[in-house]
């Protein structure tokens, strides 16, 4: 990525609210559906970024799937459509918002994932992981490389997955469904995105 400055109009970021429609994602210990938490945080991120003059494209803005009804596996078609949208839009950064889950209820904390073979993705993930400390200073998780996530493998721009917390942890699950905590998480993600854009030489 060159260090040349680009105009504000070119400051485009994609925010992907994971799952949707018939795909609820993880189900929390408090019965919260991941798809709903993802969308609420994503919408808050969009609103905050737009106030900063950043152009935001959302993969979904309601409880819907990107898959076409007539096509085979809804999950696969949905993922392909998200990748296609990201590659066609060619944003400076794509951020996919998710919630985590684990069989051990004590596990908690936000974590950012990037594609193993993406140098730029790793750089953006490290920046975002640091920004998320604003939500929980005791979170010692580090940005993690991954080769399995379809979204990370198939996108042609820097793409990161932000797992905002664990719906399998009672305390975190209860916080993640509150408007106040969702705002805190969204603010941290926004600061991370702005830092990522600054690293890319974007003026906003």
ABEGO torsion letter per residue (X at the ends): XBABBBBAAABBBBBBBBEEEABAEBBBAAGBBAAAAAAAAAAAAAAAAAAAGBBBBBABABBBBABBAABBBAAAAAAAAAAAAAAAAGBABBBBBBBBBBABAABBEBBBBBBAABAAAAAAAAAAAAAAAAABAABABBBBBBAABAAAAABABBBBBBBAEBAABAAAAAAAABAAAAAAAAAAAAAAAAAAAAAAGBBX
